[in-house]
Amino acid sequence: MFWLFCSSRHTVITITSAISLLIGASLGEIAGGDTSRFGALAAGTALLVALIAFVAWLAKAGAIVNFISESVMTGFKCGVALFLASTQLPKLFGFHGAHGSFWKNAGYFLQHLGETNRTSLLVGGTALALLILGKIFLKNKPVALFVVVGGIVASSLLSLDTHGVKLLGEVPKGLPPIGLPAIHWGDLNELLPLALACFLLGAVETAAIGRMFTAKHGGRLDANQEFLALALQISPLDWAADSP
């Protein structure tokens, strides 16, 4: 859908770590630990983002992407990277992390290094090293896919769960049913600010990457047209996102 309606020759659309972090941090308290409600709220947020993007396209508001500079986005992404590292390092070392600010998470991690599970650290460190080496020596190759497949095979053959390595568990099969997310009208007031923030992040990042490819390879980029593509790309995916 994005490819059909976007303006740029090089299609750019993705779910970034910044948006994922924003969704996860904002919906955690609203969902109250209910995973099915969390999924429905996330789907409802995405539909609101699509609606905002469509309204922005109607209003020809594409110029708003120029009000957020690259330096601001770079600083924001650096902050997101540090925060994500503070939440993921405990998992790499095989113990539960804290839930708070970067400084709280980092302090908790340093205080609990003695609880490190060596098997988890070995598995995670090996996967991370392979990803880095693959990026250096095997550019344009699906190294991440091979690492994931290798991890699945290793967890099965070596019974890593018996050594304290946390596994993903059973993955739901099949396609979810089509329908609107199971949210209430009262949820919309809480989701609207989050949806607006996600829309701004998605719009700015899409425009920034689009401008980079346009400058490098030529063509045109109509930020307003990207809003329509963003709206139509999000909507069909989230009609089925409320399945448990």
C-alpha positions, 0 to 999 in steps of 0.5 A: 500500500505504501509503495502504491501511494508514496511519492519517492522512487525508493520506498521507505517505511519501517517500525523503528525502535523509537516508535516501539519504545514509545508504544511500549512505555506508554501503554504498559500502565494503561494495559495493566499487565493484560497482554491481549488488551495491550495488543488491542491498545497498540492496534487502536493507536496505530489506527489513530496514527493512520487517521491523523496521517490522512487528516494531515494529507487532506490539510496538506500539512507536509511542511511540518516535517521541516520543523524538526531538524536532523540534529534533534532527531539524532539526539533523540535516537541516541537517547533511545539507543542508550535507554534500550541498551539499559533494558536489554543488557540484563537480558543479555547477561541472563537476569531480569532488569529494572523498569525505570529511567536510564540511570536507574536501569544502568545502576541496577544492571551494575549492581546485579552483575553477580547474577550473570548466567554464563550460558545466556551471556555466551549465546547472546555474545556469540550472536552479537559477534556474528551480527557485527562480523557479518555487517563488516565482512558479509555486506548485503547478506541476510546474516541476521536471518542465519543467526536467528535460524542458528539460535533456534537450532542451538536451543533445540539441540542443546536444550538451552532452557535447561541451562537457564536461557529464556526462550520465546516459547510457542508462537501463535499460528495462523492469521488473526481474525479481521475486526476492529481492536477491542478498545473503549471510547474512553481509551481514545483520550489516552491514546490520542497524544501517543498516536500524535507523537508516533505520527510525528516520529514516523513522518519525520523519519520517513521524510528524512530517509526519503530525502537522503535517497532522493539526494543520492539517486534523484527523483522527488519527495512529496512529504504530503503524499507520504502522509497518504501512503502512511495512512493507507499502509497502516490501516489494513494491517491493524484491523486484525491486530486485536487477536490474542 
